[in-house]
Amino acid sequence: MNIYIIGIGLIGGSMALDIKSIYDDATIFGIDANEKHLEEAINLGIIDQIATENDLINADLVIVAVPVDVALVILP
């Protein structure tokens, strides 16, 4: 199962860890505007791979974990 999380902050990171603890077959992909967040998430084992919006075509599930004002920009 390919799960993409947009926004790897406190909420997105917590969701990623919870999903990984329940679904062994899940691969968690992280998308974030801040490259340092993504690198740290990889190093801590929170996400499995870094992705971009172009990769979302491969997603089984997309989780948007960004502030509402940012969601209004990226969702359309």
Residue frames as a rotation matrix with the C-alpha (Angstrom) as fourth column:
MET 1
0.588 0.809 0.000 0.00
0.809 -0.588 0.000 0.00
0.000 0.000 -1.000 0.00
ASN 2
-0.518 -0.743 0.424 1.45
0.756 -0.629 -0.179 3.37
0.400 0.228 0.888 -1.05
ILE 3
0.579 0.676 -0.455 0.51
0.813 -0.521 0.260 6.15
-0.061 -0.520 -0.852 1.34
TYR 4
-0.358 -0.633 0.686 1.53
0.648 -0.698 -0.306 9.71
0.673 0.335 0.660 0.59
ILE 5
0.386 0.409 -0.827 1.51
0.880 -0.432 0.198 12.32
-0.276 -0.804 -0.526 3.34
ILE 6
0.027 -0.290 0.957 1.63
0.525 -0.810 -0.260 15.96
0.851 0.509 0.131 2.36
GLY 7
0.365 -0.002 0.931 3.06
-0.616 -0.750 0.241 17.86
0.698 -0.662 -0.275 5.31
ILE 8
0.282 -0.371 -0.885 5.57
0.532 0.828 -0.178 16.00
0.798 -0.421 0.431 7.46
GLY 9
-0.302 -0.280 0.911 5.26
-0.581 -0.704 -0.408 18.06
0.756 -0.653 0.050 10.62
LEU 10
-0.773 0.010 0.634 3.90
-0.597 0.325 -0.733 17.03
-0.214 -0.946 -0.245 13.98
ILE 11
0.199 0.946 0.257 0.53
-0.688 0.321 -0.650 15.85
-0.698 -0.047 0.715 12.67
GLY 12
0.640 0.030 -0.768 1.75
-0.709 0.409 -0.575 14.27
0.297 0.912 0.283 9.42
GLY 13
-0.409 -0.888 -0.210 4.69
-0.654 0.446 -0.612 12.63
0.637 -0.112 -0.763 11.15
SER 14
-0.590 0.273 0.760 2.51
-0.651 0.395 -0.648 11.24
-0.477 -0.877 -0.055 13.92
MET 15
0.544 0.833 -0.094 0.07
-0.701 0.390 -0.597 9.83
-0.461 0.391 0.796 11.39
ALA 16
0.296 -0.532 -0.793 2.93
-0.720 0.422 -0.551 8.21
0.628 0.734 -0.259 9.49
LEU 17
-0.743 -0.620 0.251 4.24
-0.615 0.487 -0.620 6.51
0.262 -0.616 -0.743 12.63
ASP 18
-0.220 0.751 0.623 0.77
-0.644 0.368 -0.671 5.25
-0.733 -0.549 0.402 13.57
ILE 19
0.684 0.467 -0.561 0.16
-0.728 0.373 -0.576 3.88
-0.059 0.802 0.595 10.09
LYS 20
-0.077 -0.816 -0.573 3.54
-0.685 0.461 -0.564 2.12
0.724 0.349 -0.595 10.08
SER 21
-0.752 -0.216 0.622 2.79
-0.644 0.440 -0.626 0.54
-0.138 -0.872 -0.470 13.45
ILE 22
0.073 0.891 0.448 -0.48
-0.525 0.416 -0.742 -0.95
-0.848 -0.181 0.498 12.17
TYR 23
0.948 0.316 -0.045 0.19
-0.174 0.393 -0.903 -1.75
-0.268 0.863 0.428 8.50
ASP 24
0.201 -0.932 0.303 3.44
0.113 0.329 0.937 -3.65
-0.973 -0.154 0.172 7.87
ASP 25
-0.056 -0.187 0.981 2.94
0.930 0.348 0.119 -3.56
-0.363 0.919 0.155 4.11
ALA 26
0.902 0.431 -0.037 2.52
0.398 -0.860 -0.320 0.25
-0.170 0.274 -0.947 3.94
THR 27
-0.291 -0.924 0.249 5.16
0.954 -0.300 -0.001 2.36
0.076 0.237 0.969 2.27
ILE 28
0.599 0.486 -0.637 5.01
0.611 -0.791 -0.029 5.93
-0.518 -0.371 -0.770 3.51
PHE 29
-0.199 -0.576 0.793 6.02
0.899 -0.430 -0.087 8.68
0.391 0.696 0.603 1.10
GLY 30
0.116 0.184 -0.976 6.55
0.725 -0.688 -0.043 12.21
-0.679 -0.702 -0.213 2.41
ILE 31
-0.029 -0.067 0.997 5.91
0.787 -0.616 -0.019 15.47
0.616 0.785 0.071 0.62
ASP 32
0.516 0.144 -0.845 6.88
0.715 -0.616 0.331 18.73
-0.472 -0.775 -0.421 2.26
ALA 33
0.908 -0.170 0.382 8.03
0.116 -0.776 -0.620 22.19
0.402 0.607 -0.686 1.17
ASN 34
0.540 -0.726 0.425 10.87
-0.837 -0.410 0.363 22.01
-0.089 -0.552 -0.829 3.70
GLU 35
0.392 -0.472 -0.790 13.64
-0.353 0.715 -0.603 19.63
0.850 0.515 0.113 2.57
LYS 36
-0.646 -0.664 0.377 15.08
-0.579 0.104 -0.809 19.52
0.498 -0.741 -0.451 6.10
HIS 37
0.007 0.737 0.676 11.80
-0.914 0.279 -0.295 18.11
-0.406 -0.616 0.675 7.43
LEU 38
0.817 0.321 -0.479 11.92
-0.532 0.740 -0.412 15.37
0.222 0.591 0.775 4.82
GLU 39
-0.020 -0.917 -0.399 15.56
-0.348 0.380 -0.857 14.50
0.937 0.122 -0.327 5.48
GLU 40
-0.651 -0.185 0.736 14.93
-0.753 0.037 -0.657 14.34
0.094 -0.982 -0.164 9.23
ALA 41
0.371 0.877 0.306 11.83
-0.861 0.448 -0.239 12.19
-0.346 -0.175 0.922 8.70
ILE 42
0.629 -0.259 -0.733 13.87
-0.356 0.742 -0.568 9.74
0.691 0.618 0.375 6.60
ASN 43
-0.410 -0.911 0.029 16.67
-0.395 0.149 -0.907 9.64
0.822 -0.383 -0.421 9.20
LEU 44
-0.588 0.259 0.766 14.19
-0.784 0.050 -0.619 9.01
-0.199 -0.965 0.173 12.03
GLY 45
-0.978 0.200 0.061 12.33
0.209 0.940 0.269 6.29
-0.003 0.275 -0.961 10.09
ILE 46
-0.404 0.878 -0.258 9.09
-0.166 -0.348 -0.923 8.28
-0.900 -0.330 0.286 10.00
ILE 47
0.668 0.544 -0.508 8.77
-0.609 0.008 -0.793 8.05
-0.427 0.839 0.337 6.22
ASP 48
0.465 -0.460 0.756 10.22
0.433 0.863 0.259 5.53
-0.772 0.207 0.601 3.80
GLN 49
-0.339 -0.542 0.769 10.80
0.938 -0.133 0.320 7.77
-0.071 0.830 0.554 0.80
ILE 50
-0.451 0.152 -0.879 10.66
-0.019 -0.987 -0.161 11.39
-0.892 -0.056 0.448 -0.29
ALA 51
-0.214 0.473 0.854 8.14
0.948 0.312 0.065 12.17
-0.236 0.824 -0.515 -3.03
THR 52
-0.963 0.037 -0.267 6.71
-0.096 -0.973 0.212 15.09
-0.252 0.230 0.940 -4.99
GLU 53
-0.131 0.982 -0.134 3.21
-0.529 -0.183 -0.829 16.03
-0.839 -0.037 0.543 -6.04
ASN 54
-0.075 0.040 -0.996 3.92
-0.985 0.152 0.080 14.43
0.154 0.988 0.028 -9.42
ASP 55
-0.892 -0.355 -0.282 4.20
-0.304 0.930 -0.207 11.03
0.335 -0.098 -0.937 -7.70
LEU 56
-0.549 0.715 0.432 0.65
-0.622 -0.005 -0.783 11.14
-0.558 -0.699 0.448 -6.33
ILE 57
0.117 0.580 -0.806 -0.61
-0.945 0.314 0.088 9.16
0.304 0.752 0.585 -9.31
ASN 58
-0.393 -0.381 -0.837 0.93
-0.181 0.924 -0.336 6.09
0.901 0.019 -0.433 -7.60
ALA 59
-0.822 0.023 0.570 -0.91
-0.565 -0.161 -0.809 6.66
0.073 -0.987 0.145 -4.32
ASP 60
-0.525 0.704 -0.478 -3.39
0.576 0.707 0.409 4.31
0.626 -0.060 -0.777 -2.77
LEU 61
0.568 0.639 -0.518 -4.10
0.820 -0.384 0.424 6.95
0.072 -0.666 -0.742 -0.11
VAL 62
-0.364 -0.620 0.695 -3.19
0.430 -0.774 -0.464 10.64
0.826 0.130 0.549 0.21
ILE 63
0.375 0.389 -0.841 -3.23
0.925 -0.216 0.312 12.39
-0.060 -0.895 -0.441 3.57
VAL 64
0.052 -0.290 0.956 -3.12
0.307 -0.906 -0.292 16.18
0.950 0.309 0.042 3.64
ALA 65
0.474 -0.002 -0.881 -1.61
0.880 0.023 0.474 17.35
0.020 -1.000 0.012 6.94
VAL 66
-0.664 -0.627 0.408 -0.96
0.636 -0.760 -0.133 21.03
0.393 0.171 0.903 6.32
PRO 67
-0.712 0.424 -0.560 -2.50
0.191 -0.651 -0.735 24.19
-0.676 -0.630 0.382 7.77
VAL 68
0.209 0.928 0.309 -5.89
0.656 0.102 -0.748 25.11
-0.726 0.359 -0.587 6.32
ASP 69
0.584 0.015 -0.811 -4.59
-0.375 -0.882 -0.286 28.19
-0.720 0.471 -0.509 4.49
VAL 70
-0.542 -0.808 -0.231 -1.96
-0.663 0.242 0.709 26.05
-0.517 0.538 -0.666 2.74
ALA 71
-0.554 0.417 0.721 -4.53
0.446 0.879 -0.166 23.34
-0.703 0.229 -0.673 1.94
LEU 72
0.520 0.803 -0.292 -6.65
0.216 -0.454 -0.865 25.96
-0.827 0.387 -0.409 0.15
VAL 73
0.231 -0.539 -0.810 -3.69
-0.842 -0.528 0.111 26.64
-0.488 0.657 -0.575 -2.14
ILE 74
-0.713 -0.701 -0.023 -2.48
-0.621 0.616 0.484 23.10
-0.324 0.359 -0.875 -2.84
LEU 75
-0.395 0.588 0.706 -5.76
0.170 0.802 -0.573 21.18
-0.903 -0.106 -0.416 -3.12
PRO 76
0.632 0.659 -0.408 -7.21
-0.315 -0.263 -0.912 22.86
-0.708 0.705 0.042 -6.24
